[in-house]
Amino acid sequence: MQRHQGRGRGLHRPVTRSAAIYGCSGHRLTEDEKAFFAEVRPWGFILFRRNVDSPDQMRALTDEMRDCVGDADAPVLIDQEGGRVQRMGPPHWARYPPAAAYLEAAEDLLRARELVRLGARLMANDLRAVGITVDCAPVLDTPVPGSHEIVGDRAYAGDPAIVSLLGRAAAEGLLAGGVLPVIKHMPGHGRAFADSHKALPVVHADLATLGDWDFAPFRALSDMPLAMTAHVVFDAVDPKQPATTSKKVLKLMRGELSFSGLIMTDDLSMKALSGSLRERAEAALKAGCDVVLHCNGELDEMRSVAEGVGKLKGKAGKRAAAALARIVREPEPLDAFATRDRFDALMAGRLEAAKGPDVGEAQA
């Protein structure tokens, strides 16, 4: 695999990693964070707006993270969807529109697909340049009328077939640029009437309805390398546990939805989940998630999560390795300036739709 910019150390000590992804508190790692990451050796890391200042700072930070675990190819993730969820933005990086704006700006589905792929390819170029190799996008949730606005314009459309088409275009654009996509929030957050950052949503739709609507985009993109769970109860599948900690829902993802890639949790610190952070981590891994995600960078919380996390091995380890093998050695050629000009022209002023309050730091 190609060395990423700013990473010439050749770090490849054979070490066993833990089944976790962690955030950090600021623009550079503290000494305590370095010691913690070196001890627990997480599979990967995730960045948020609090971690973003400049390209040079971000390259230094991603290098530091990889140094801690002794792996030059350790994945570093970010939420770079566009619109309300864009961690890297002006003045150093371009602003991108929310998912819903692409269809609004296009004359037809084919043009919308072209726009989505162009946008994702440009995002991948931004991310790869600072050492980020995984984007927690695309959102494959299909909202229904009256559902909570936490998804809202982060969804490509209100039709699962269109979500599938445009979601694949986004995934293809990221992959072409050497960045892995994460399909989320499996098996669907679009029917939730609560924000899982603050409460536990419960979906009462029957299984046939879920299969035709909520689950359909995830089934259509089941060949993707990575997926993120929804902290949502689907009472037609498991009335007691949210998807993240439900053996029944994880079995459905692997079976009915045919997803064979790595499954990570959404952020364990979200209020939809109950129990201690250690208990949440243990429950998610026991249910069938491969890796747990903790985002807020609070070191004491990360220590609690680590108590409930074992080694990334067996089938989960193989899925993790297979996912990283999907990162292309040489990204698809790109004239970033010309492509950006073309993208902006095609969007025809729709970039203004991207402005607005950012979805909270916990969102992933």
C-alpha positions in Angstrom: 0.0 0.0 0.0 1.3 3.5 -0.9 2.8 5.5 1.9 0.5 8.5 2.7 1.9 12.1 2.5 3.9 13.0 5.5 4.5 9.4 6.5 7.9 8.2 5.5 8.8 6.3 8.6 8.3 2.8 7.3 6.5 1.7 10.5 5.4 -1.9 10.2 6.2 -3.6 13.5 4.0 -6.7 13.7 1.6 -5.9 16.6 -1.9 -7.1 17.6 -4.4 -4.2 17.6 -7.4 -3.7 19.8 -10.9 -3.6 18.3 -11.4 0.1 18.8 -11.3 3.5 17.1 -10.6 6.6 19.3 -10.6 10.3 19.0 -8.3 12.8 20.7 -8.7 16.1 22.4 -6.9 18.7 20.3 -4.7 19.7 17.4 -1.8 17.5 18.6 -1.6 14.5 20.9 -0.9 15.0 24.6 1.7 12.9 26.3 -1.0 11.1 28.1 -2.8 10.3 24.9 0.4 9.1 23.3 1.0 6.7 26.2 -2.6 5.5 26.1 -2.6 4.8 22.4 0.8 3.1 22.5 -0.5 0.8 25.3 -3.9 -0.2 23.9 -2.9 0.0 20.2 -6.4 0.8 18.7 -7.1 -0.3 15.1 -7.8 3.3 14.1 -8.5 6.9 15.0 -11.2 9.5 14.2 -10.9 13.3 13.9 -13.4 16.1 14.5 -13.5 19.8 14.0 -11.7 20.3 17.4 -8.7 18.5 15.8 -8.6 20.6 12.6 -6.5 23.7 12.1 -4.3 23.6 9.0 -3.0 21.1 6.5 0.4 21.0 8.1 -1.1 20.5 11.6 -3.3 17.7 10.4 -0.5 15.9 8.6 1.6 16.1 11.9 -1.4 14.8 13.9 -2.1 11.8 11.7 1.6 11.0 11.7 1.6 11.1 15.5 -1.3 8.8 15.7 0.3 6.2 13.4 3.6 6.5 15.3 1.8 5.5 18.5 0.6 2.2 17.1 3.6 1.5 15.0 1.7 1.2 11.8 2.0 3.6 8.9 -1.3 2.4 7.4 -3.4 2.6 10.6 -6.8 4.0 9.4 -7.6 7.6 10.3 -11.3 8.5 9.9 -13.3 11.7 9.7 -16.9 12.7 9.0 -16.7 14.7 5.8 -20.2 14.5 4.3 -20.7 18.1 3.3 -23.3 20.5 4.6 -23.9 20.2 8.4 -21.3 17.5 8.7 -18.0 18.8 7.4 -15.1 18.7 9.8 -12.6 20.2 7.3 -13.7 23.5 5.7 -12.7 27.0 4.8 -10.3 28.7 4.8 -8.0 25.7 4.0 -10.6 23.4 2.4 -13.6 24.0 0.2 -17.1 23.9 1.4 -19.3 21.0 0.1 -23.0 20.9 -0.2 -25.3 18.5 1.8 -26.3 15.3 0.1 -29.8 16.5 -0.7 -28.5 19.5 -2.7 -27.1 17.3 -5.5 -30.4 16.1 -6.7 -31.9 19.6 -6.4 -29.1 21.0 -8.6 -29.2 18.3 -11.3 -31.5 18.1 -14.3 -31.8 14.3 -13.9 -30.5 11.4 -12.0 -27.5 10.8 -14.3 -26.3 14.4 -13.8 -26.9 14.0 -10.0 -24.8 10.9 -10.0 -22.0 12.7 -11.8 -22.1 15.6 -9.4 -22.0 13.2 -6.3 -19.1 11.3 -7.7 -17.2 14.5 -8.5 -17.8 15.9 -5.0 -16.6 12.7 -3.4 -13.5 12.5 -5.5 -12.6 16.1 -4.5 -13.2 15.3 -0.9 -11.0 12.2 -1.1 -8.2 14.4 -2.6 -8.5 16.8 0.4 -8.5 13.9 2.9 -5.7 11.9 1.5 -3.4 14.9 1.4 -3.5 15.2 5.2 -3.2 11.4 5.9 -6.9 10.6 6.3 -7.9 7.3 4.6 -11.5 6.7 5.7 -14.5 9.0 5.3 -17.6 8.2 7.4 -19.9 8.7 4.4 -22.1 8.1 2.5 -25.3 8.3 4.5 -27.6 5.7 3.2 -30.5 6.5 5.5 -33.8 7.2 3.7 -36.0 9.6 5.7 -39.8 9.2 5.9 -42.2 12.2 6.4 -42.0 13.4 10.0 -38.8 11.7 10.9 -36.2 13.5 13.0 -34.2 16.2 11.3 -30.9 14.6 12.4 -30.8 13.0 9.0 -32.7 15.6 7.0 -30.6 17.0 4.1 -27.8 14.5 4.9 -29.9 12.0 3.0 -29.6 12.0 -0.8 -33.3 11.6 -1.4 -36.6 10.3 0.1 -36.5 7.3 -2.2 -34.3 4.3 -1.4 -33.6 3.5 -5.0 -32.2 7.1 -5.5 -30.3 6.9 -2.2 -28.7 3.6 -3.5 -27.7 5.1 -6.8 -26.2 8.3 -5.4 -24.7 6.6 -2.4 -22.8 4.3 -4.7 -21.6 7.3 -6.7 -20.2 8.8 -3.5 -18.5 5.6 -2.5 -17.0 5.2 -5.9 -15.6 8.7 -5.8 -14.0 8.2 -2.4 -12.5 4.8 -3.4 -11.1 6.3 -6.6 -9.3 8.8 -4.5 -7.7 6.3 -2.2 -10.2 6.8 0.7 -12.5 4.1 2.1 -16.2 4.9 2.4 -18.3 3.9 5.5 -21.9 3.3 4.7 -24.1 4.5 7.6 -26.2 4.1 9.6 -26.9 0.4 9.1 -29.6 -0.9 8.8 -31.2 2.5 8.6 -31.8 5.7 10.6 -34.3 7.4 8.3 -37.5 6.2 10.1 -36.3 7.3 13.6 -38.3 10.0 15.3 -35.6 10.9 17.8 -32.0 11.9 17.7 -29.9 9.0 18.9 -27.3 11.5 20.3 -29.9 12.4 22.9 -32.4 9.5 23.2 -33.0 5.9 21.9 -35.2 5.9 18.8 -37.6 3.0 18.4 -38.9 2.0 15.0 -42.2 0.1 14.8 -42.4 -0.7 11.1 -42.9 -4.3 10.0 -40.1 -6.3 8.6 -41.5 -6.2 5.0 -41.6 -2.4 5.1 -38.2 -2.1 6.5 -36.8 -4.5 3.9 -38.3 -2.5 1.0 -37.4 0.9 2.3 -34.9 1.3 5.2 -32.7 -1.7 4.5 -32.7 -1.5 0.7 -29.8 0.9 0.2 -27.6 -1.1 2.6 -28.4 -4.3 0.7 -27.6 -2.5 -2.6 -24.2 -1.4 -1.3 -23.3 -4.6 0.6 -20.0 -4.8 -1.3 -18.6 -1.8 0.5 -15.7 -2.4 2.9 -17.0 -0.6 6.0 -20.3 0.0 7.7 -21.5 1.9 10.8 -24.4 0.8 12.9 -27.5 2.8 14.0 -28.3 3.2 17.6 -31.9 2.5 16.8 -34.3 -0.2 18.1 -36.2 -2.1 15.3 -38.9 -3.9 17.3 -39.8 -6.1 14.3 -36.3 -7.6 14.7 -35.3 -7.1 18.3 -37.7 -5.1 20.6 -35.1 -4.9 23.4 -31.8 -3.9 22.0 -30.7 -1.2 19.5 -29.0 -2.4 16.4 -25.5 -1.7 17.7 -25.9 -4.2 20.6 -28.4 -6.6 19.1 -27.3 -10.1 18.0 -30.5 -10.4 16.0 -29.9 -7.2 14.0 -26.2 -7.9 13.4 -27.2 -11.4 12.1 -29.7 -9.7 9.8 -26.9 -7.4 8.5 -24.7 -10.3 7.7 -27.5 -12.5 6.4 -30.4 -10.7 4.8 -28.4 -7.6 3.8 -25.4 -9.8 2.7 -22.8 -7.4 4.3 -19.4 -9.1 4.6 -17.3 -6.0 5.4 -16.2 -4.6 8.7 -18.9 -3.3 11.0 -18.1 -0.5 13.4 -20.4 1.0 16.0 -21.6 4.6 15.9 -20.2 6.6 18.8 -20.5 4.7 22.1 -20.9 7.9 24.1 -24.2 8.8 22.5 -27.2 8.8 24.9 -29.2 6.2 22.9 -27.0 3.5 24.6 -27.2 2.6 28.2 -24.8 1.1 30.7 -21.2 2.1 31.4 -18.9 2.6 28.5 -17.1 -0.6 29.2 -20.5 -2.4 29.2 -21.5 -0.7 25.9 -18.3 -1.8 24.3 -18.6 -5.4 25.5 -22.3 -5.6 24.4 -21.5 -4.3 20.9 -18.6 -6.7 20.3 -20.6 -9.6 21.8 -23.5 -8.8 19.5 -21.3 -9.1 16.4 -19.8 -5.6 15.8 -16.1 -5.9 14.7 -14.9 -2.6 16.1 -16.2 0.0 18.6 -16.0 3.8 18.1 -15.5 6.4 20.8 -15.3 9.9 19.5 -15.1 12.7 22.1 -11.5 12.4 23.0 -12.1 12.2 26.8 -9.2 10.1 28.0 -11.0 8.7 31.1 -13.8 7.6 28.9 -11.4 6.0 26.4 -9.8 4.1 29.3 -13.3 2.7 30.3 -14.0 1.6 26.7 -10.6 -0.1 26.5 -11.5 -2.2 29.5 -14.3 -3.8 27.5 -12.3 -4.2 24.2 -10.3 -7.2 23.3 -7.9 -7.9 20.4 -8.9 -7.5 16.8 -8.5 -11.0 15.6 -10.3 -13.9 13.9 -13.0 -13.1 11.4 -13.1 -9.5 12.6 -9.3 -9.1 12.0 -9.7 -10.6 8.5 -12.5 -8.2 7.7 -10.3 -5.3 8.9 -7.4 -6.4 6.7 -9.7 -6.9 3.7 -11.1 -3.4 4.2 -7.7 -1.7 4.2 -6.7 -3.7 1.1 -9.4 -1.8 -0.8 -7.4 1.4 -0.5 -5.9 1.9 -4.0 -2.2 2.2 -4.4 -2.5 5.0 -6.9 -5.5 7.3 -6.7 -7.4 8.0 -10.0 -5.7 11.0 -11.7 -7.2 14.3 -10.8 -6.7 17.9 -11.9 -8.1 19.3 -8.6 -8.5 22.9 -9.7 -10.2 22.1 -13.0 -12.4 19.5 -11.4 -13.4 22.0 -8.6 -14.3 24.6 -11.2 -16.4 22.1 -13.1 -18.1 20.9 -9.9 -18.9 24.5 -8.8 -20.3 25.3 -12.2 -22.5 22.2 -12.3 -23.8 22.9 -8.8 -24.9 26.3 -10.1 -24.8 28.1 -6.8 -26.1 25.3 -4.7 -23.1 25.5 -2.4 -25.0 28.0 -0.4 -27.2 25.1 0.8 -24.2 23.8 2.6 -24.1 26.6 5.1 -25.7 26.1 8.5 -25.0 24.8 12.0 -22.7 21.8 12.3 -24.1 18.5 13.6 -22.6 17.8 17.0 -19.1 16.5 17.6 -20.5 13.1 18.6 -22.1 12.5 15.2 -20.4 9.8 13.1 
